[in-house]
Amino acid sequence: MSNIKVMLVGGPNHLPADQRIVTLAKFCEKIKLPFGSGYEHFLHKGERTHVDGQEMPAYHWIMRTAIAE
């Protein structure tokens, strides 16, 4: 199976634009992205978006959790 590019929507304003397009090895419903001192969680709700003429799944931010020590 080929890699899948997805778009991350919402979450912290300081999440850089170049980190909002993520390549996944396989499709999954949730993504946990390490960022700063925690994890940003994103959920796919069935929506798709277009970026630079390419259609891709849109994952929406749902919460942040801290990294366990």
mmCIF file of the N, C-alpha and C atoms, coordinates in Angstrom:
data_MODEL
# 
_entry.id   MODEL 
# 
loop_
_atom_site.group_PDB 
_atom_site.id 
_atom_site.type_symbol 
_atom_site.label_atom_id 
_atom_site.label_alt_id 
_atom_site.label_comp_id 
_atom_site.label_asym_id 
_atom_site.label_entity_id 
_atom_site.label_seq_id 
_atom_site.pdbx_PDB_ins_code 
_atom_site.Cartn_x 
_atom_site.Cartn_y 
_atom_site.Cartn_z 
_atom_site.occupancy 
_atom_site.B_iso_or_equiv 
_atom_site.pdbx_formal_charge 
_atom_site.auth_seq_id 
_atom_site.auth_comp_id 
_atom_site.auth_asym_id 
_atom_site.auth_atom_id 
_atom_site.pdbx_PDB_model_num 
ATOM 1   N N  . MET A 1 1  ? 0.837   -1.181 0.000  1.00 0.00 ? 1  MET A N  1 
ATOM 2   C CA . MET A 1 1  ? 0.000   0.000  0.000  1.00 0.00 ? 1  MET A CA 1 
ATOM 3   C C  . MET A 1 1  ? 0.880   1.243  0.000  1.00 0.00 ? 1  MET A C  1 
ATOM 4   N N  . SER A 1 2  ? 0.479   2.245  -0.755 1.00 0.00 ? 2  SER A N  1 
ATOM 5   C CA . SER A 1 2  ? 1.279   3.467  -0.841 1.00 0.00 ? 2  SER A CA 1 
ATOM 6   C C  . SER A 1 2  ? 0.972   4.407  0.315  1.00 0.00 ? 2  SER A C  1 
ATOM 7   N N  . ASN A 1 3  ? 1.875   5.347  0.533  1.00 0.00 ? 3  ASN A N  1 
ATOM 8   C CA . ASN A 1 3  ? 1.689   6.336  1.584  1.00 0.00 ? 3  ASN A CA 1 
ATOM 9   C C  . ASN A 1 3  ? 0.529   7.264  1.253  1.00 0.00 ? 3  ASN A C  1 
ATOM 10  N N  . ILE A 1 4  ? -0.106  7.803  2.304  1.00 0.00 ? 4  ILE A N  1 
ATOM 11  C CA . ILE A 1 4  ? -1.266  8.678  2.152  1.00 0.00 ? 4  ILE A CA 1 
ATOM 12  C C  . ILE A 1 4  ? -0.933  10.032 2.769  1.00 0.00 ? 4  ILE A C  1 
ATOM 13  N N  . LYS A 1 5  ? -1.101  11.101 2.006  1.00 0.00 ? 5  LYS A N  1 
ATOM 14  C CA . LYS A 1 5  ? -0.919  12.450 2.544  1.00 0.00 ? 5  LYS A CA 1 
ATOM 15  C C  . LYS A 1 5  ? -2.246  12.930 3.106  1.00 0.00 ? 5  LYS A C  1 
ATOM 16  N N  . VAL A 1 6  ? -2.187  13.550 4.311  1.00 0.00 ? 6  VAL A N  1 
ATOM 17  C CA . VAL A 1 6  ? -3.383  14.083 4.955  1.00 0.00 ? 6  VAL A CA 1 
ATOM 18  C C  . VAL A 1 6  ? -3.110  15.506 5.429  1.00 0.00 ? 6  VAL A C  1 
ATOM 19  N N  . MET A 1 7  ? -4.180  16.284 5.609  1.00 0.00 ? 7  MET A N  1 
ATOM 20  C CA . MET A 1 7  ? -4.084  17.672 6.072  1.00 0.00 ? 7  MET A CA 1 
ATOM 21  C C  . MET A 1 7  ? -4.584  17.759 7.504  1.00 0.00 ? 7  MET A C  1 
ATOM 22  N N  . LEU A 1 8  ? -3.803  18.417 8.377  1.00 0.00 ? 8  LEU A N  1 
ATOM 23  C CA . LEU A 1 8  ? -4.192  18.628 9.765  1.00 0.00 ? 8  LEU A CA 1 
ATOM 24  C C  . LEU A 1 8  ? -4.847  20.005 9.891  1.00 0.00 ? 8  LEU A C  1 
ATOM 25  N N  . VAL A 1 9  ? -6.043  20.025 10.478 1.00 0.00 ? 9  VAL A N  1 
ATOM 26  C CA . VAL A 1 9  ? -6.831  21.254 10.579 1.00 0.00 ? 9  VAL A CA 1 
ATOM 27  C C  . VAL A 1 9  ? -7.037  21.584 12.060 1.00 0.00 ? 9  VAL A C  1 
ATOM 28  N N  . GLY A 1 10 ? -6.824  22.841 12.429 1.00 0.00 ? 10 GLY A N  1 
ATOM 29  C CA . GLY A 1 10 ? -7.043  23.270 13.808 1.00 0.00 ? 10 GLY A CA 1 
ATOM 30  C C  . GLY A 1 10 ? -5.832  22.999 14.673 1.00 0.00 ? 10 GLY A C  1 
ATOM 31  N N  . GLY A 1 11 ? -6.047  23.029 15.964 1.00 0.00 ? 11 GLY A N  1 
ATOM 32  C CA . GLY A 1 11 ? -4.949  22.818 16.903 1.00 0.00 ? 11 GLY A CA 1 
ATOM 33  C C  . GLY A 1 11 ? -4.219  24.114 17.194 1.00 0.00 ? 11 GLY A C  1 
ATOM 34  N N  . PRO A 1 12 ? -3.007  24.005 17.727 1.00 0.00 ? 12 PRO A N  1 
ATOM 35  C CA . PRO A 1 12 ? -2.270  25.205 18.123 1.00 0.00 ? 12 PRO A CA 1 
ATOM 36  C C  . PRO A 1 12 ? -1.910  26.082 16.922 1.00 0.00 ? 12 PRO A C  1 
ATOM 37  N N  . ASN A 1 13 ? -2.051  27.382 17.103 1.00 0.00 ? 13 ASN A N  1 
ATOM 38  C CA . ASN A 1 13 ? -1.710  28.331 16.036 1.00 0.00 ? 13 ASN A CA 1 
ATOM 39  C C  . ASN A 1 13 ? -0.224  28.284 15.685 1.00 0.00 ? 13 ASN A C  1 
ATOM 40  N N  . HIS A 1 14 ? 0.604   27.893 16.636 1.00 0.00 ? 14 HIS A N  1 
ATOM 41  C CA . HIS A 1 14 ? 2.053   27.868 16.391 1.00 0.00 ? 14 HIS A CA 1 
ATOM 42  C C  . HIS A 1 14 ? 2.529   26.557 15.764 1.00 0.00 ? 14 HIS A C  1 
ATOM 43  N N  . LEU A 1 15 ? 1.598   25.661 15.385 1.00 0.00 ? 15 LEU A N  1 
ATOM 44  C CA . LEU A 1 15 ? 1.975   24.467 14.623 1.00 0.00 ? 15 LEU A CA 1 
ATOM 45  C C  . LEU A 1 15 ? 2.306   24.930 13.211 1.00 0.00 ? 15 LEU A C  1 
ATOM 46  N N  . PRO A 1 16 ? 3.561   24.793 12.789 1.00 0.00 ? 16 PRO A N  1 
ATOM 47  C CA . PRO A 1 16 ? 3.986   25.330 11.482 1.00 0.00 ? 16 PRO A CA 1 
ATOM 48  C C  . PRO A 1 16 ? 3.198   24.747 10.312 1.00 0.00 ? 16 PRO A C  1 
ATOM 49  N N  . ALA A 1 17 ? 2.995   25.571 9.299  1.00 0.00 ? 17 ALA A N  1 
ATOM 50  C CA . ALA A 1 17 ? 2.254   25.155 8.100  1.00 0.00 ? 17 ALA A CA 1 
ATOM 51  C C  . ALA A 1 17 ? 2.905   23.952 7.439  1.00 0.00 ? 17 ALA A C  1 
ATOM 52  N N  . ASP A 1 18 ? 4.237   23.876 7.471  1.00 0.00 ? 18 ASP A N  1 
ATOM 53  C CA . ASP A 1 18 ? 4.915   22.742 6.822  1.00 0.00 ? 18 ASP A CA 1 
ATOM 54  C C  . ASP A 1 18 ? 4.731   21.430 7.586  1.00 0.00 ? 18 ASP A C  1 
ATOM 55  N N  . GLN A 1 19 ? 4.178   21.479 8.799  1.00 0.00 ? 19 GLN A N  1 
ATOM 56  C CA . GLN A 1 19 ? 3.894   20.266 9.562  1.00 0.00 ? 19 GLN A CA 1 
ATOM 57  C C  . GLN A 1 19 ? 2.408   19.890 9.510  1.00 0.00 ? 19 GLN A C  1 
ATOM 58  N N  . ARG A 1 20 ? 1.619   20.645 8.756  1.00 0.00 ? 20 ARG A N  1 
ATOM 59  C CA . ARG A 1 20 ? 0.179   20.376 8.677  1.00 0.00 ? 20 ARG A CA 1 
ATOM 60  C C  . ARG A 1 20 ? -0.178  19.377 7.587  1.00 0.00 ? 20 ARG A C  1 
ATOM 61  N N  . ILE A 1 21 ? 0.761   19.055 6.722  1.00 0.00 ? 21 ILE A N  1 
ATOM 62  C CA . ILE A 1 21 ? 0.551   17.969 5.760  1.00 0.00 ? 21 ILE A CA 1 
ATOM 63  C C  . ILE A 1 21 ? 1.451   16.827 6.208  1.00 0.00 ? 21 ILE A C  1 
ATOM 64  N N  . VAL A 1 22 ? 0.821   15.705 6.535  1.00 0.00 ? 22 VAL A N  1 
ATOM 65  C CA . VAL A 1 22 ? 1.515   14.554 7.111  1.00 0.00 ? 22 VAL A CA 1 
ATOM 66  C C  . VAL A 1 22 ? 1.343   13.361 6.183  1.00 0.00 ? 22 VAL A C  1 
ATOM 67  N N  . THR A 1 23 ? 2.390   12.570 6.043  1.00 0.00 ? 23 THR A N  1 
ATOM 68  C CA . THR A 1 23 ? 2.318   11.344 5.254  1.00 0.00 ? 23 THR A CA 1 
ATOM 69  C C  . THR A 1 23 ? 2.178   10.157 6.186  1.00 0.00 ? 23 THR A C  1 
ATOM 70  N N  . LEU A 1 24 ? 1.120   9.370  5.967  1.00 0.00 ? 24 LEU A N  1 
ATOM 71  C CA . LEU A 1 24 ? 0.850   8.176  6.773  1.00 0.00 ? 24 LEU A CA 1 
ATOM 72  C C  . LEU A 1 24 ? 1.178   6.931  5.962  1.00 0.00 ? 24 LEU A C  1 
ATOM 73  N N  . ALA A 1 25 ? 1.667   5.894  6.628  1.00 0.00 ? 25 ALA A N  1 
ATOM 74  C CA . ALA A 1 25 ? 1.947   4.622  5.960  1.00 0.00 ? 25 ALA A CA 1 
ATOM 75  C C  . ALA A 1 25 ? 0.650   3.918  5.580  1.00 0.00 ? 25 ALA A C  1 
ATOM 76  N N  . LYS A 1 26 ? -0.390  4.135  6.385  1.00 0.00 ? 26 LYS A N  1 
ATOM 77  C CA . LYS A 1 26 ? -1.702  3.554  6.094  1.00 0.00 ? 26 LYS A CA 1 
ATOM 78  C C  . LYS A 1 26 ? -2.773  4.467  6.683  1.00 0.00 ? 26 LYS A C  1 
ATOM 79  N N  . PHE A 1 27 ? -3.981  4.344  6.171  1.00 0.00 ? 27 PHE A N  1 
ATOM 80  C CA . PHE A 1 27 ? -5.084  5.166  6.656  1.00 0.00 ? 27 PHE A CA 1 
ATOM 81  C C  . PHE A 1 27 ? -5.465  4.726  8.066  1.00 0.00 ? 27 PHE A C  1 
ATOM 82  N N  . CYS A 1 28 ? -5.712  5.694  8.942  1.00 0.00 ? 28 CYS A N  1 
ATOM 83  C CA . CYS A 1 28 ? -6.189  5.422  10.296 1.00 0.00 ? 28 CYS A CA 1 
ATOM 84  C C  . CYS A 1 28 ? -7.158  6.537  10.682 1.00 0.00 ? 28 CYS A C  1 
ATOM 85  N N  . GLU A 1 29 ? -7.983  6.285  11.676 1.00 0.00 ? 29 GLU A N  1 
ATOM 86  C CA . GLU A 1 29 ? -8.999  7.253  12.081 1.00 0.00 ? 29 GLU A CA 1 
ATOM 87  C C  . GLU A 1 29 ? -8.414  8.398  12.903 1.00 0.00 ? 29 GLU A C  1 
ATOM 88  N N  . LYS A 1 30 ? -7.406  8.093  13.742 1.00 0.00 ? 30 LYS A N  1 
ATOM 89  C CA . LYS A 1 30 ? -6.809  9.098  14.620 1.00 0.00 ? 30 LYS A CA 1 
ATOM 90  C C  . LYS A 1 30 ? -5.305  9.196  14.384 1.00 0.00 ? 30 LYS A C  1 
ATOM 91  N N  . ILE A 1 31 ? -4.788  10.406 14.610 1.00 0.00 ? 31 ILE A N  1 
ATOM 92  C CA . ILE A 1 31 ? -3.349  10.661 14.517 1.00 0.00 ? 31 ILE A CA 1 
ATOM 93  C C  . ILE A 1 31 ? -2.914  11.304 15.830 1.00 0.00 ? 31 ILE A C  1 
ATOM 94  N N  . LYS A 1 32 ? -1.778  10.865 16.364 1.00 0.00 ? 32 LYS A N  1 
ATOM 95  C CA . LYS A 1 32 ? -1.180  11.460 17.567 1.00 0.00 ? 32 LYS A CA 1 
ATOM 96  C C  . LYS A 1 32 ? 0.167   12.027 17.135 1.00 0.00 ? 32 LYS A C  1 
ATOM 97  N N  . LEU A 1 33 ? 0.265   13.343 17.067 1.00 0.00 ? 33 LEU A N  1 
ATOM 98  C CA . LEU A 1 33 ? 1.454   14.023 16.556 1.00 0.00 ? 33 LEU A CA 1 
ATOM 99  C C  . LEU A 1 33 ? 2.275   14.597 17.709 1.00 0.00 ? 33 LEU A C  1 
ATOM 100 N N  . PRO A 1 34 ? 3.533   14.145 17.887 1.00 0.00 ? 34 PRO A N  1 
ATOM 101 C CA . PRO A 1 34 ? 4.367   14.764 18.914 1.00 0.00 ? 34 PRO A CA 1 
ATOM 102 C C  . PRO A 1 34 ? 4.658   16.216 18.527 1.00 0.00 ? 34 PRO A C  1 
ATOM 103 N N  . PHE A 1 35 ? 4.436   17.133 19.463 1.00 0.00 ? 35 PHE A N  1 
ATOM 104 C CA . PHE A 1 35 ? 4.683   18.550 19.192 1.00 0.00 ? 35 PHE A CA 1 
ATOM 105 C C  . PHE A 1 35 ? 4.974   19.261 20.499 1.00 0.00 ? 35 PHE A C  1 
ATOM 106 N N  . GLY A 1 36 ? 6.129   19.894 20.578 1.00 0.00 ? 36 GLY A N  1 
ATOM 107 C CA . GLY A 1 36 ? 6.519   20.591 21.800 1.00 0.00 ? 36 GLY A CA 1 
ATOM 108 C C  . GLY A 1 36 ? 6.633   19.610 22.957 1.00 0.00 ? 36 GLY A C  1 
ATOM 109 N N  . SER A 1 37 ? 5.974   19.936 24.073 1.00 0.00 ? 37 SER A N  1 
ATOM 110 C CA . SER A 1 37 ? 6.061   19.085 25.263 1.00 0.00 ? 37 SER A CA 1 
ATOM 111 C C  . SER A 1 37 ? 4.869   18.131 25.379 1.00 0.00 ? 37 SER A C  1 
ATOM 112 N N  . GLY A 1 38 ? 4.189   17.890 24.272 1.00 0.00 ? 38 GLY A N  1 
ATOM 113 C CA . GLY A 1 38 ? 3.037   17.003 24.333 1.00 0.00 ? 38 GLY A CA 1 
ATOM 114 C C  . GLY A 1 38 ? 2.695   16.389 22.995 1.00 0.00 ? 38 GLY A C  1 
ATOM 115 N N  . TYR A 1 39 ? 1.475   15.927 22.892 1.00 0.00 ? 39 TYR A N  1 
ATOM 116 C CA . TYR A 1 39 ? 0.956   15.335 21.662 1.00 0.00 ? 39 TYR A CA 1 
ATOM 117 C C  . TYR A 1 39 ? -0.306  16.066 21.245 1.00 0.00 ? 39 TYR A C  1 
ATOM 118 N N  . GLU A 1 40 ? -0.432  16.341 19.965 1.00 0.00 ? 40 GLU A N  1 
ATOM 119 C CA . GLU A 1 40 ? -1.659  16.899 19.400 1.00 0.00 ? 40 GLU A CA 1 
ATOM 120 C C  . GLU A 1 40 ? -2.413  15.735 18.763 1.00 0.00 ? 40 GLU A C  1 
ATOM 121 N N  . HIS A 1 41 ? -3.696  15.622 19.062 1.00 0.00 ? 41 HIS A N  1 
ATOM 122 C CA . HIS A 1 41 ? -4.512  14.519 18.561 1.00 0.00 ? 41 HIS A CA 1 
ATOM 123 C C  . HIS A 1 41 ? -5.477  15.050 17.505 1.00 0.00 ? 41 HIS A C  1 
ATOM 124 N N  . PHE A 1 42 ? -5.546  14.336 16.394 1.00 0.00 ? 42 PHE A N  1 
ATOM 125 C CA . PHE A 1 42 ? -6.397  14.710 15.269 1.00 0.00 ? 42 PHE A CA 1 
ATOM 126 C C  . PHE A 1 42 ? -7.271  13.522 14.889 1.00 0.00 ? 42 PHE A C  1 
ATOM 127 N N  . LEU A 1 43 ? -8.495  13.811 14.437 1.00 0.00 ? 43 LEU A N  1 
ATOM 128 C CA . LEU A 1 43 ? -9.466  12.780 14.084 1.00 0.00 ? 43 LEU A CA 1 
ATOM 129 C C  . LEU A 1 43 ? -9.997  13.016 12.677 1.00 0.00 ? 43 LEU A C  1 
ATOM 130 N N  . HIS A 1 44 ? -10.102 11.941 11.901 1.00 0.00 ? 44 HIS A N  1 
ATOM 131 C CA . HIS A 1 44 ? -10.692 12.031 10.564 1.00 0.00 ? 44 HIS A CA 1 
ATOM 132 C C  . HIS A 1 44 ? -12.191 11.821 10.688 1.00 0.00 ? 44 HIS A C  1 
ATOM 133 N N  . LYS A 1 45 ? -12.979 12.792 10.205 1.00 0.00 ? 45 LYS A N  1 
ATOM 134 C CA . LYS A 1 45 ? -14.446 12.739 10.308 1.00 0.00 ? 45 LYS A CA 1 
ATOM 135 C C  . LYS A 1 45 ? -15.084 12.498 8.952  1.00 0.00 ? 45 LYS A C  1 
ATOM 136 N N  . GLY A 1 46 ? -14.305 11.999 7.992  1.00 0.00 ? 46 GLY A N  1 
ATOM 137 C CA . GLY A 1 46 ? -14.826 11.712 6.668  1.00 0.00 ? 46 GLY A CA 1 
ATOM 138 C C  . GLY A 1 46 ? -14.669 12.845 5.671  1.00 0.00 ? 46 GLY A C  1 
ATOM 139 N N  . GLU A 1 47 ? -14.173 13.995 6.108  1.00 0.00 ? 47 GLU A N  1 
ATOM 140 C CA . GLU A 1 47 ? -14.006 15.141 5.220  1.00 0.00 ? 47 GLU A CA 1 
ATOM 141 C C  . GLU A 1 47 ? -12.727 15.026 4.400  1.00 0.00 ? 47 GLU A C  1 
ATOM 142 N N  . ARG A 1 48 ? -12.748 15.692 3.263  1.00 0.00 ? 48 ARG A N  1 
ATOM 143 C CA . ARG A 1 48 ? -11.570 15.778 2.387  1.00 0.00 ? 48 ARG A CA 1 
ATOM 144 C C  . ARG A 1 48 ? -11.361 17.247 2.049  1.00 0.00 ? 48 ARG A C  1 
ATOM 145 N N  . THR A 1 49 ? -10.134 17.607 1.711  1.00 0.00 ? 49 THR A N  1 
ATOM 146 C CA . THR A 1 49 ? -9.798  18.974 1.342  1.00 0.00 ? 49 THR A CA 1 
ATOM 147 C C  . THR A 1 49 ? -8.855  18.957 0.149  1.00 0.00 ? 49 THR A C  1 
ATOM 148 N N  . HIS A 1 50 ? -8.703  20.104 -0.476 1.00 0.00 ? 50 HIS A N  1 
ATOM 149 C CA . HIS A 1 50 ? -7.786  20.229 -1.614 1.00 0.00 ? 50 HIS A CA 1 
ATOM 150 C C  . HIS A 1 50 ? -6.621  21.131 -1.213 1.00 0.00 ? 50 HIS A C  1 
ATOM 151 N N  . VAL A 1 51 ? -5.413  20.664 -1.480 1.00 0.00 ? 51 VAL A N  1 
ATOM 152 C CA . VAL A 1 51 ? -4.203  21.435 -1.214 1.00 0.00 ? 51 VAL A CA 1 
ATOM 153 C C  . VAL A 1 51 ? -3.341  21.341 -2.465 1.00 0.00 ? 51 VAL A C  1 
ATOM 154 N N  . ASP A 1 52 ? -3.049  22.493 -3.042 1.00 0.00 ? 52 ASP A N  1 
ATOM 155 C CA . ASP A 1 52 ? -2.233  22.552 -4.262 1.00 0.00 ? 52 ASP A CA 1 
ATOM 156 C C  . ASP A 1 52 ? -2.763  21.605 -5.338 1.00 0.00 ? 52 ASP A C  1 
ATOM 157 N N  . GLY A 1 53 ? -4.078  21.582 -5.489 1.00 0.00 ? 53 GLY A N  1 
ATOM 158 C CA . GLY A 1 53 ? -4.709  20.767 -6.523 1.00 0.00 ? 53 GLY A CA 1 
ATOM 159 C C  . GLY A 1 53 ? -4.801  19.286 -6.210 1.00 0.00 ? 53 GLY A C  1 
ATOM 160 N N  . GLN A 1 54 ? -4.384  18.894 -5.022 1.00 0.00 ? 54 GLN A N  1 
ATOM 161 C CA . GLN A 1 54 ? -4.422  17.486 -4.625 1.00 0.00 ? 54 GLN A CA 1 
ATOM 162 C C  . GLN A 1 54 ? -5.484  17.288 -3.545 1.00 0.00 ? 54 GLN A C  1 
ATOM 163 N N  . GLU A 1 55 ? -6.368  16.312 -3.730 1.00 0.00 ? 55 GLU A N  1 
ATOM 164 C CA . GLU A 1 55 ? -7.386  16.009 -2.720 1.00 0.00 ? 55 GLU A CA 1 
ATOM 165 C C  . GLU A 1 55 ? -6.796  15.075 -1.669 1.00 0.00 ? 55 GLU A C  1 
ATOM 166 N N  . MET A 1 56 ? -7.067  15.382 -0.393 1.00 0.00 ? 56 MET A N  1 
ATOM 167 C CA . MET A 1 56 ? -6.557  14.546 0.694  1.00 0.00 ? 56 MET A CA 1 
ATOM 168 C C  . MET A 1 56 ? -7.512  14.570 1.876  1.00 0.00 ? 56 MET A C  1 
ATOM 169 N N  . PRO A 1 57 ? -7.472  13.536 2.728  1.00 0.00 ? 57 PRO A N  1 
ATOM 170 C CA . PRO A 1 57 ? -8.312  13.519 3.922  1.00 0.00 ? 57 PRO A CA 1 
ATOM 171 C C  . PRO A 1 57 ? -7.938  14.679 4.850  1.00 0.00 ? 57 PRO A C  1 
ATOM 172 N N  . ALA A 1 58 ? -8.952  15.252 5.502  1.00 0.00 ? 58 ALA A N  1 
ATOM 173 C CA . ALA A 1 58 ? -8.740  16.320 6.480  1.00 0.00 ? 58 ALA A CA 1 
ATOM 174 C C  . ALA A 1 58 ? -8.938  15.744 7.883  1.00 0.00 ? 58 ALA A C  1 
ATOM 175 N N  . TYR A 1 59 ? -7.950  15.921 8.729  1.00 0.00 ? 59 TYR A N  1 
ATOM 176 C CA . TYR A 1 59 ? -8.012  15.479 10.122 1.00 0.00 ? 59 TYR A CA 1 
ATOM 177 C C  . TYR A 1 59 ? -8.159  16.717 11.000 1.00 0.00 ? 59 TYR A C  1 
ATOM 178 N N  . HIS A 1 60 ? -9.145  16.719 11.886 1.00 0.00 ? 60 HIS A N  1 
ATOM 179 C CA . HIS A 1 60 ? -9.422  17.867 12.739 1.00 0.00 ? 60 HIS A CA 1 
ATOM 180 C C  . HIS A 1 60 ? -8.882  17.641 14.148 1.00 0.00 ? 60 HIS A C  1 
ATOM 181 N N  . TRP A 1 61 ? -8.297  18.689 14.712 1.00 0.00 ? 61 TRP A N  1 
ATOM 182 C CA . TRP A 1 61 ? -7.724  18.643 16.052 1.00 0.00 ? 61 TRP A CA 1 
ATOM 183 C C  . TRP A 1 61 ? -8.827  18.352 17.063 1.00 0.00 ? 61 TRP A C  1 
ATOM 184 N N  . ILE A 1 62 ? -8.556  17.456 18.019 1.00 0.00 ? 62 ILE A N  1 
ATOM 185 C CA . ILE A 1 62 ? -9.543  17.152 19.051 1.00 0.00 ? 62 ILE A CA 1 
ATOM 186 C C  . ILE A 1 62 ? -9.028  17.410 20.465 1.00 0.00 ? 62 ILE A C  1 
ATOM 187 N N  . MET A 1 63 ? -7.708  17.267 20.703 1.00 0.00 ? 63 MET A N  1 
ATOM 188 C CA . MET A 1 63 ? -7.195  17.524 22.049 1.00 0.00 ? 63 MET A CA 1 
ATOM 189 C C  . MET A 1 63 ? -5.669  17.478 22.067 1.00 0.00 ? 63 MET A C  1 
ATOM 190 N N  . ARG A 1 64 ? -5.130  17.896 23.200 1.00 0.00 ? 64 ARG A N  1 
ATOM 191 C CA . ARG A 1 64 ? -3.677  17.837 23.450 1.00 0.00 ? 64 ARG A CA 1 
ATOM 192 C C  . ARG A 1 64 ? -3.473  17.046 24.720 1.00 0.00 ? 64 ARG A C  1 
ATOM 193 N N  . THR A 1 65 ? -2.446  16.203 24.736 1.00 0.00 ? 65 THR A N  1 
ATOM 194 C CA . THR A 1 65 ? -2.062  15.494 25.960 1.00 0.00 ? 65 THR A CA 1 
ATOM 195 C C  . THR A 1 65 ? -0.579  15.723 26.223 1.00 0.00 ? 65 THR A C  1 
ATOM 196 N N  . ALA A 1 66 ? -0.197  15.595 27.499 1.00 0.00 ? 66 ALA A N  1 
ATOM 197 C CA . ALA A 1 66 ? 1.196   15.782 27.879 1.00 0.00 ? 66 ALA A CA 1 
ATOM 198 C C  . ALA A 1 66 ? 1.969   14.488 27.665 1.00 0.00 ? 66 ALA A C  1 
ATOM 199 N N  . ILE A 1 67 ? 3.264   14.617 27.455 1.00 0.00 ? 67 ILE A N  1 
ATOM 200 C CA . ILE A 1 67 ? 4.148   13.456 27.346 1.00 0.00 ? 67 ILE A CA 1 
ATOM 201 C C  . ILE A 1 67 ? 4.382   12.933 28.760 1.00 0.00 ? 67 ILE A C  1 
ATOM 202 N N  . ALA A 1 68 ? 4.152   11.642 28.956 1.00 0.00 ? 68 ALA A N  1 
ATOM 203 C CA . ALA A 1 68 ? 4.365   11.034 30.282 1.00 0.00 ? 68 ALA A CA 1 
ATOM 204 C C  . ALA A 1 68 ? 5.862   10.976 30.586 1.00 0.00 ? 68 ALA A C  1 
ATOM 205 N N  . GLU A 1 69 ? 6.188   11.208 31.824 1.00 0.00 ? 69 GLU A N  1 
ATOM 206 C CA . GLU A 1 69 ? 7.608   11.180 32.214 1.00 0.00 ? 69 GLU A CA 1 
ATOM 207 C C  . GLU A 1 69 ? 7.976   9.864  32.841 1.00 0.00 ? 69 GLU A C  1 
# 
